Amino acid sequence: MRISVIGCGYLGAVHAAAMADVGHDVVGIDVDVAKIALLSAGKTPFFEPGLPEILASALASGRLTFTTDISVASRCDVHFIAVGTPQSAGSNAADMRFVDAAVTALIPHLNDGDLVVGKSTVPVGTAARLRDMIGASGSAAELAWNPEFLREGHAVTDTISPDRLVYGIAPGDRHDESLRLLNAVYASALAAGTPVVVTDLATAELVKTAANAFLATKISFINAMSEITDAVGANITELADAIGYDARIGRRFLNAGVGFGGGCLPKDIRAFVARAEELGQGESVAFLTEVDVINQRQRSRVTKLVCDAVTRQGIEVTSARIAVLGLAFKPHSDDVRDSPALDVARNLGALGADIIAFDPEANASAQARFPALVTATSIDVVLAGADVIVLVTEWPEFVALDPVHVATLVRHRAIVDARNVLDAQAWRAAGFTFVSMGRP
């Protein structure tokens, strides 16, 4: 297939490289000159495991190119819209300017029979509006919606070998042809047995927002339960194990901690609420506002746990050196957008503590957002002389820390495990005061 990908940020760059990797001829298009130059040189503007390898391979094969010239899209048959939909300034609604601009710029270069495929996460009703926009231009191109379900840190695998494919296709004469084109794009995944849900445009849009809303609700639910277990001396991990055996509930994502973040879940659930209110259905998803509140409260809760750990050492917060392990919102990523880890570091710094942080990949991106943040070059450097350690991103190298070795580096033996991933018994045996989320 000859494919264009409009927007070469996280979603678009991964999608373009992955589509070329499975054998298609792909051109990635973006207005950001610096980004295009970087990708054309085989360099990624963000950290994502596996992407540098498939990017280099696809460029070398000649199947993948990048450009700022959208007119080259006229050589393609299928066009993926993969631009961002950030939260609007001053409201919770999604900012649709970039999606609208991408489609507007693409329309003059569409040929009869082309298929425009939306991948961006958008408010329900967007696809129908964009389809009307294409039709009103006089173009005979069709529009479908194919939401992405990427997990940062696993995006390459999730694109090449997805757990499901969703096609939102409008009824009418072009339905079967749109289905054929999408099946051709994803032929390798279909050959591997990937299930496909073929539905209407609105349902396809809702699949992504509903999935994110459910996941966010599950995470906030277990974090809310951890507040209760803290109050009564119960154990949140054992509680999660017990209820997780219920097949109706399941154990995945029932791990209490500092909460979710990143560029998707927080802004997507807020945009979902905003869109529901526009539709007069705000009451249907009002609970998501509380899901968001619980998630934000976890950051303040961790900040307080660290401050309590400092005062137990007999020192003031303003005199304490606090080592922050992690800045990205999750491991295997350098993404600090709406990162709980970065918020905890900033909160503690605002209280006057001496903060030093380390993340294997996110030091630079964190400092770009928080220039006053002091970062270390290694784990040993960040731990040296610490009065309290707080683990806020569960990188494998943090989980694997040897408490006996760590004890030789710190000034006071105290640690707050804000992700509930450390062996409490081992750390206490090494003389540490150990605090976690909802575990006695």
LORO-831207 format. One line per field, with one value per residue (C-alpha): residue number from 1; residue in one letter; y, x, z. Coordinates in pm, 1 decimal, padded with zeros to 6 digits, m for minus. Layout:
n <- c(NUM:...)
res <- c(a:...)
py <- c(Y:...)
px <- c(X:...)
pz <- c(Z:...)
***
This chain:
n <- c(1:2:3:4:5:6:7:8:9:10:11:12:13:14:15:16:17:18:19:20:21:22:23:24:25:26:27:28:29:30:31:32:33:34:35:36:37:38:39:40:41:42:43:44:45:46:47:48:49:50:51:52:53:54:55:56:57:58:59:60:61:62:63:64:65:66:67:68:69:70:71:72:73:74:75:76:77:78:79:80:81:82:83:84:85:86:87:88:89:90:91:92:93:94:95:96:97:98:99:100:101:102:103:104:105:106:107:108:109:110:111:112:113:114:115:116:117:118:119:120:121:122:123:124:125:126:127:128:129:130:131:132:133:134:135:136:137:138:139:140:141:142:143:144:145:146:147:148:149:150:151:152:153:154:155:156:157:158:159:160:161:162:163:164:165:166:167:168:169:170:171:172:173:174:175:176:177:178:179:180:181:182:183:184:185:186:187:188:189:190:191:192:193:194:195:196:197:198:199:200:201:202:203:204:205:206:207:208:209:210:211:212:213:214:215:216:217:218:219:220:221:222:223:224:225:226:227:228:229:230:231:232:233:234:235:236:237:238:239:240:241:242:243:244:245:246:247:248:249:250:251:252:253:254:255:256:257:258:259:260:261:262:263:264:265:266:267:268:269:270:271:272:273:274:275:276:277:278:279:280:281:282:283:284:285:286:287:288:289:290:291:292:293:294:295:296:297:298:299:300:301:302:303:304:305:306:307:308:309:310:311:312:313:314:315:316:317:318:319:320:321:322:323:324:325:326:327:328:329:330:331:332:333:334:335:336:337:338:339:340:341:342:343:344:345:346:347:348:349:350:351:352:353:354:355:356:357:358:359:360:361:362:363:364:365:366:367:368:369:370:371:372:373:374:375:376:377:378:379:380:381:382:383:384:385:386:387:388:389:390:391:392:393:394:395:396:397:398:399:400:401:402:403:404:405:406:407:408:409:410:411:412:413:414:415:416:417:418:419:420:421:422:423:424:425:426:427:428:429:430:431:432:433:434:435:436:437:438:439:440)
res <- c(m:r:i:s:v:i:g:c:g:y:l:g:a:v:h:a:a:a:m:a:d:v:g:h:d:v:v:g:i:d:v:d:v:a:k:i:a:l:l:s:a:g:k:t:p:f:f:e:p:g:l:p:e:i:l:a:s:a:l:a:s:g:r:l:t:f:t:t:d:i:s:v:a:s:r:c:d:v:h:f:i:a:v:g:t:p:q:s:a:g:s:n:a:a:d:m:r:f:v:d:a:a:v:t:a:l:i:p:h:l:n:d:g:d:l:v:v:g:k:s:t:v:p:v:g:t:a:a:r:l:r:d:m:i:g:a:s:g:s:a:a:e:l:a:w:n:p:e:f:l:r:e:g:h:a:v:t:d:t:i:s:p:d:r:l:v:y:g:i:a:p:g:d:r:h:d:e:s:l:r:l:l:n:a:v:y:a:s:a:l:a:a:g:t:p:v:v:v:t:d:l:a:t:a:e:l:v:k:t:a:a:n:a:f:l:a:t:k:i:s:f:i:n:a:m:s:e:i:t:d:a:v:g:a:n:i:t:e:l:a:d:a:i:g:y:d:a:r:i:g:r:r:f:l:n:a:g:v:g:f:g:g:g:c:l:p:k:d:i:r:a:f:v:a:r:a:e:e:l:g:q:g:e:s:v:a:f:l:t:e:v:d:v:i:n:q:r:q:r:s:r:v:t:k:l:v:c:d:a:v:t:r:q:g:i:e:v:t:s:a:r:i:a:v:l:g:l:a:f:k:p:h:s:d:d:v:r:d:s:p:a:l:d:v:a:r:n:l:g:a:l:g:a:d:i:i:a:f:d:p:e:a:n:a:s:a:q:a:r:f:p:a:l:v:t:a:t:s:i:d:v:v:l:a:g:a:d:v:i:v:l:v:t:e:w:p:e:f:v:a:l:d:p:v:h:v:a:t:l:v:r:h:r:a:i:v:d:a:r:n:v:l:d:a:q:a:w:r:a:a:g:f:t:f:v:s:m:g:r:p)
py <- c(00000.0:00363.5:00537.7:00890.0:00963.6:01321.8:01420.0:01270.6:01303.8:01000.1:00829.8:00925.9:00847.0:00502.3:00431.0:00543.8:00336.9:00031.2:00043.3:00063.4:m00218.8:m00451.1:m00368.5:m00060.3:00248.5:00530.0:00903.4:01085.0:01446.5:01716.9:02096.6:02078.8:02116.7:02012.0:01698.7:01593.7:01649.5:01436.5:01149.1:01163.2:01116.6:00807.4:00977.7:00969.4:01285.8:01074.9:00748.8:00441.9:00091.8:m00070.9:00242.1:00337.8:m00007.5:m00019.1:00347.7:00284.4:m00031.6:00132.0:00436.2:00213.6:00007.8:00317.5:00234.9:00526.4:00896.9:01213.1:01557.7:01888.4:01899.4:01769.5:01767.9:01435.1:01281.5:01289.7:00984.1:00781.6:00588.2:00577.6:00875.4:00841.9:01145.6:01110.9:01462.3:01549.6:01649.1:01820.3:01967.7:02313.7:02611.4:02722.3:02418.3:02039.5:01998.8:01855.4:02108.3:02007.5:02275.2:02037.1:01768.4:02021.6:02183.3:01846.3:01747.4:02093.5:02081.2:01726.5:01780.1:01951.3:01653.6:01375.6:01163.1:00992.1:00663.5:00764.7:00672.4:00914.5:00726.5:00900.6:00761.4:01057.9:01038.3:01276.7:01372.9:01159.7:01324.9:01448.6:01180.7:01260.8:01630.9:01567.9:01334.2:01611.6:01853.6:01624.9:01575.6:01947.9:02010.3:01808.6:01528.4:01171.5:01043.4:00855.1:00879.1:00600.3:00590.5:00348.4:00437.9:00361.2:00163.3:00221.1:00171.4:00388.5:00158.4:m00105.1:00108.5:m00070.5:m00411.7:m00267.4:m00129.3:m00429.9:m00694.6:m00522.4:m00702.2:m00584.4:m00360.0:m00131.6:00006.2:00280.0:00289.5:00492.3:00306.3:00354.9:00267.8:00307.0:00082.5:m00234.9:m00052.9:00117.7:m00220.8:m00368.4:m00089.2:m00117.6:m00494.0:m00444.2:m00200.8:m00447.0:m00765.4:m00893.2:m00841.3:m01006.9:m01302.1:m01342.6:m01372.6:m01021.4:m00978.0:m00697.2:m00501.1:m00328.4:m00063.5:00287.5:00608.2:00715.8:00378.0:00365.8:00706.9:00599.6:00275.3:00462.0:00710.4:00439.2:00215.8:00497.0:00592.8:00235.6:00195.6:00527.4:00428.1:00094.8:00264.0:00531.1:00270.2:00072.3:00391.7:00497.5:00156.4:00201.8:00514.3:00302.7:00023.8:00283.2:00409.3:00066.2:m00114.0:m00350.2:m00457.5:m00320.7:m00573.9:m00869.8:m00706.3:m00661.5:m01022.2:m01145.8:m00944.1:m00998.4:m01369.0:m01268.4:m01305.7:m01015.2:m00786.0:m00924.8:m00846.3:m00627.1:m00255.0:m00312.3:m00192.9:00097.7:00375.2:00738.3:00720.2:00756.4:01030.1:01085.7:01250.1:01033.1:00919.5:01247.9:01470.5:01204.2:01149.8:01526.9:01567.5:01282.6:01461.8:01790.0:01626.9:01446.3:01778.6:01932.2:01645.6:01705.6:01377.8:01508.7:01308.4:00983.0:01034.6:01263.6:00988.6:01048.6:01385.5:01205.5:00955.7:01254.0:01403.5:01075.4:01053.3:01406.5:01345.5:01058.8:01304.6:01513.9:01196.0:01084.6:01431.5:01411.2:01060.6:01187.7:01487.9:01259.8:01036.0:01341.0:01459.1:01108.7:01158.0:01457.2:01712.4:01987.4:01947.3:02260.7:02091.1:01754.6:01608.2:01400.1:01158.1:01118.9:00797.8:00850.2:01145.9:00988.3:00902.7:00533.7:00321.9:00268.4:00621.9:00974.4:01128.4:01369.5:01509.0:01516.4:01294.5:01209.3:01165.9:01513.8:01662.5:01498.6:01637.3:01984.6:01971.2:01875.5:02143.4:02402.4:02307.2:02401.7:02056.7:01993.8:01777.7:01570.4:01334.8:01066.4:00896.0:00665.3:00847.6:01149.0:01381.1:01612.4:01622.4:01688.7:01975.6:02123.1:02151.4:02227.0:02405.6:02443.9:02067.3:01922.1:01582.9:01323.1:01126.3:00787.2:00600.0:00612.5:00988.2:01057.2:00843.7:00989.0:01169.2:01134.8:01172.6:01013.6:00824.9:00828.7:00583.3:00727.0:00558.0:00180.5:00143.8:m00210.6:m00077.8:00091.4:m00218.0:m00423.8:m00194.1:m00371.5:m00212.6:m00316.4:m00123.2:00171.7:00186.6:00266.6:00572.2:00753.0:00975.7:00843.4:00509.4:00599.3:00517.9:00581.9:00327.3:00517.0:00231.8:m00064.3:m00254.2:m00303.0:m00588.7:m00424.4:m00703.6:m00675.6:m00300.2:m00316.3:m00587.4:m00342.3:m00092.5:00126.9:00291.7:00169.6:00335.8:00234.8:00289.6:00108.9:m00158.1:m00173.4)
px <- c(00000.0:00103.9:00037.8:00076.5:00083.8:m00007.5:00153.6:00485.7:00467.7:00460.7:00164.0:00249.7:00621.7:00556.9:00274.6:00475.0:00780.8:00572.1:00370.6:00693.1:00838.0:00556.0:00614.9:00414.2:00553.0:00504.5:00560.5:00542.9:00432.7:00463.6:00489.5:00775.0:01093.9:01325.5:01122.8:01122.4:01498.8:01555.4:01336.1:01485.3:01826.2:01700.1:01685.4:01378.7:01260.5:01145.3:01238.6:01044.0:01196.3:01228.6:01150.3:01510.4:01565.5:01256.1:01302.3:01657.9:01556.4:01259.5:01462.9:01740.7:01489.0:01354.7:01001.3:00988.9:01046.8:00959.9:00872.1:00704.9:00546.0:00191.6:00147.3:00335.4:00024.9:m00126.8:00086.2:m00076.8:m00403.0:m00453.8:m00392.0:m00366.7:m00441.9:m00219.9:m00189.2:m00230.6:m00551.5:m00422.1:m00641.9:m00764.1:m00630.2:m00889.3:m01116.7:m01121.2:m01226.4:m00994.0:m00821.0:m00919.9:m00726.7:m00449.4:m00685.3:m00891.0:m00579.0:m00439.5:m00757.0:m00794.4:m00435.9:m00481.0:m00808.4:m00657.8:m00425.1:m00683.2:m00769.2:m01097.4:m01109.4:m00859.6:m00929.2:m00859.6:m00822.2:m00838.1:m00619.1:m00617.5:m00825.3:m01114.2:m01453.0:m01735.3:m01891.6:m01560.0:m01537.5:m01881.9:m01792.7:m01464.2:m01635.5:m01881.3:m01588.7:m01423.4:m01751.8:m01825.9:m01490.5:m01605.7:m01358.7:m01469.5:m01239.1:m01390.2:m01315.3:m01293.2:m01185.0:m00925.7:m00842.5:m00499.5:m00445.4:m00074.2:00096.1:00403.0:00700.4:00524.8:00405.3:00598.1:00462.1:00113.4:00118.7:00266.6:00087.7:m00220.0:m00455.0:m00747.2:m00830.5:m01134.1:m01264.6:m01525.0:m01675.2:m01971.9:m02255.4:m02299.9:m02149.4:m01790.3:m01823.4:m01686.4:m01401.0:m01299.3:m01301.4:m01086.4:m00829.1:m00804.6:m00767.8:m00487.6:m00309.5:m00328.7:m00283.1:00007.6:m00179.2:m00491.3:m00285.9:m00162.4:m00521.9:m00580.8:m00954.5:m01136.2:m01440.8:m01610.7:m01851.6:m01980.4:m01781.2:m01924.5:m01871.2:m01511.3:m01447.0:m01608.6:m01408.9:m01086.8:m01236.8:m01440.6:m01133.8:m00929.5:m01214.9:m01251.7:m00877.9:m00856.4:m01154.6:m00996.0:m00670.2:m00844.7:m01069.3:m00777.4:m00604.6:m00920.1:m00930.2:m00566.4:m00666.2:m00914.9:m00664.7:m00419.4:m00683.6:m00768.0:m00433.6:m00538.7:m00321.5:m00415.8:m00201.7:m00370.5:m00709.6:m00633.8:m00515.4:m00837.1:m01080.2:m00864.7:m00947.6:m01303.7:m01312.6:m01554.9:m01290.6:m00946.4:m00614.1:m00450.8:m00422.1:m00526.6:m00193.1:m00218.5:00033.0:00081.4:m00172.1:m00181.9:m00042.2:00099.0:m00038.7:m00350.4:m00550.0:m00578.2:m00668.3:m00883.4:m01114.0:m01149.7:m01231.8:m01484.7:m01664.7:m01657.6:m01804.1:m02073.0:m02174.9:m02197.6:m02430.1:m02644.5:m02528.3:m02288.8:m02452.7:m02365.4:m01993.2:m01990.5:m01808.8:m01502.7:m01456.5:m01410.4:m01177.1:m00962.8:m00982.5:m00871.0:m00582.0:m00464.4:m00502.3:m00252.5:00022.3:m00051.6:m00075.4:00272.8:00409.5:00270.1:00410.7:00756.2:00725.3:00614.8:00915.1:01142.6:01003.8:01044.7:01417.5:01399.3:01473.2:01278.1:01159.8:01353.0:01673.0:01609.0:01774.8:01519.0:01613.1:01338.6:01362.1:01180.8:01041.7:00861.5:00495.9:00579.6:00889.7:01034.4:00934.4:01075.5:00726.4:00671.8:00337.2:00108.0:00361.5:00281.3:00654.5:00740.6:00451.9:00578.5:00928.1:00789.2:00561.5:00850.3:01069.6:00799.0:00806.1:01173.6:01329.6:01660.5:01541.5:01761.5:01605.7:01713.4:01534.9:01708.0:01549.0:01346.6:01599.7:01618.0:01244.8:01172.5:01419.9:01267.6:00937.5:01086.2:01421.5:01489.7:01494.2:01832.4:01899.4:02168.7:02372.2:02325.8:02138.8:02431.9:02468.0:02101.1:02104.8:02424.2:02345.8:01968.3:01751.8:01451.0:01413.9:01086.2:01032.1:00773.2:00843.5:00888.2:01187.4:01331.5:01664.5:01485.9:01281.8:01604.0:01793.5:01987.3:01881.6:02207.8:02405.5:02166.6:02215.7:02584.2:02496.5:02219.1:02235.9:01913.5:01751.1:01398.6:01213.3:00864.6:00759.4:00490.2:00444.4:00421.3:00689.4:00964.0:01014.1:00922.0:01073.2:01411.8:01427.3:01326.4:01585.5:01845.7:01737.9:01509.2:01189.5:00968.2:00640.9:00417.5:00063.2:m00205.3:00023.9:00085.3)
pz <- c(00000.0:m00052.8:00278.2:00412.8:00785.3:00871.3:01201.7:01311.4:01686.8:01913.6:01743.8:01387.7:01397.2:01543.9:01299.5:00996.6:01088.6:01177.0:00854.7:00653.7:00861.4:00756.6:00389.9:00289.7:00115.0:00368.4:00378.9:00712.3:00690.9:00956.7:00970.9:01224.7:01017.5:01301.8:01373.3:01009.4:00983.5:01293.0:01172.5:00823.4:00984.4:01164.8:01503.9:01728.3:01908.8:02207.2:02377.8:02269.5:02284.7:01943.2:01742.2:01650.6:01502.2:01279.4:01185.6:01064.7:00879.8:00706.8:00599.7:00464.6:00265.2:00093.1:00204.2:00451.9:00391.7:00581.7:00449.7:00532.0:00185.0:00214.0:m00163.0:m00175.6:m00018.0:m00367.2:m00448.2:m00169.8:m00145.1:00232.1:00461.2:00839.3:01056.1:01362.7:01505.1:01872.1:02048.2:02364.4:02634.2:02537.2:02726.6:02980.2:02949.7:02970.3:02606.9:02344.1:02121.4:01768.7:01579.6:01473.3:01345.4:01153.4:01007.7:00899.2:00714.5:00560.8:00430.7:00298.3:00108.7:m00202.4:m00251.6:m00225.5:m00526.7:m00601.7:m00416.9:m00146.3:00213.9:00499.3:00827.8:01163.5:01440.9:01680.1:01997.4:01934.0:02080.9:01948.6:01644.3:01504.3:01235.2:01095.5:01089.0:00908.8:00659.9:00580.0:00540.0:00285.2:00099.6:00093.1:m00074.9:m00374.8:m00306.1:m00370.2:m00097.0:00198.0:00571.0:00829.0:01193.5:01328.2:01690.3:01833.4:02153.4:02208.5:02543.4:02579.4:02612.9:02398.5:02106.4:01832.2:01931.6:01980.9:01624.6:01445.7:01656.0:01804.3:02042.0:01829.3:01535.4:01528.2:01198.3:01206.0:00856.2:00739.0:00562.5:00191.3:m00143.4:m00021.6:00285.3:00125.8:m00047.4:00279.3:00451.3:00173.3:00201.2:00579.0:00555.7:00303.8:00537.2:00825.3:00623.5:00834.0:01162.0:01020.4:00899.5:01257.6:01380.3:01517.0:01586.3:01404.5:01512.5:01219.7:01339.7:01270.0:01306.1:01641.4:01805.6:01683.9:01839.2:02165.3:02188.4:02266.3:02511.5:02684.6:02716.8:02870.2:03102.1:03226.3:03283.0:03468.6:03683.5:03776.1:03878.1:04084.4:04244.4:04385.9:04495.8:04679.1:04846.9:04950.9:05142.8:05335.2:05401.4:05532.3:05772.7:05913.7:05889.7:05610.4:05315.6:04971.3:04781.3:04945.8:04895.6:04523.9:04496.4:04653.4:04441.4:04130.9:04131.6:04041.7:03662.9:03644.5:03795.9:03707.1:03872.7:03606.9:03688.6:04047.6:04182.1:04423.5:04376.8:04289.6:04005.0:03628.6:03408.4:03062.0:02753.0:02717.5:03021.1:03215.6:02921.5:02753.2:03050.2:03094.6:02725.8:02751.4:03034.8:02841.9:02530.8:02729.6:02881.8:02533.0:02437.9:02746.3:02899.3:03163.2:03441.4:03260.6:03310.8:03614.6:03807.7:03587.7:03754.4:04085.6:03916.1:03816.1:04167.3:04328.8:04084.5:04160.4:04534.1:04517.2:04430.2:04736.5:04942.8:04838.0:04908.3:05262.5:05315.4:05220.1:05450.8:05737.0:05668.0:05689.7:06024.3:06166.9:06113.2:06347.3:06076.4:05903.6:05545.6:05452.0:05572.1:05409.0:05103.0:04916.0:04640.0:04379.8:04178.6:03850.0:03655.7:03359.2:03410.6:03356.5:03295.9:02945.8:02846.2:02866.4:02871.3:03162.2:03045.5:03350.1:03526.8:03890.4:03953.2:03828.6:04028.4:04348.4:04285.2:04221.8:04526.3:04754.3:04602.6:04663.1:05033.8:05049.0:05044.5:04868.2:04578.1:04351.2:04097.1:03854.2:03566.7:03316.8:03021.7:03137.7:03303.8:03002.1:02931.1:03301.2:03314.7:02999.4:03188.1:03530.6:03474.8:03846.7:03897.5:03990.8:03832.5:03892.9:03641.5:03808.2:04079.5:04322.1:04274.0:04341.4:04657.1:04805.6:05132.2:05101.9:05410.6:05237.9:04910.5:04718.7:04432.1:04195.2:03859.2:03866.1:03637.4:03664.7:03792.5:04081.8:04165.7:04164.9:04404.7:04679.1:05009.4:05175.2:04913.2:04928.1:05307.0:05249.1:05038.8:05225.6:05531.8:05683.7:05605.4:05499.7:05178.6:05043.6:04780.9:04591.5:04342.6:04583.4:04392.8:04652.3:04897.5:05226.2:05433.5:05262.4:05304.1:05670.9:05728.8:05596.8:05861.6:05653.3:05765.6:05483.0:05378.7:05088.3:04962.8:05159.0:05304.4:05683.7)
***
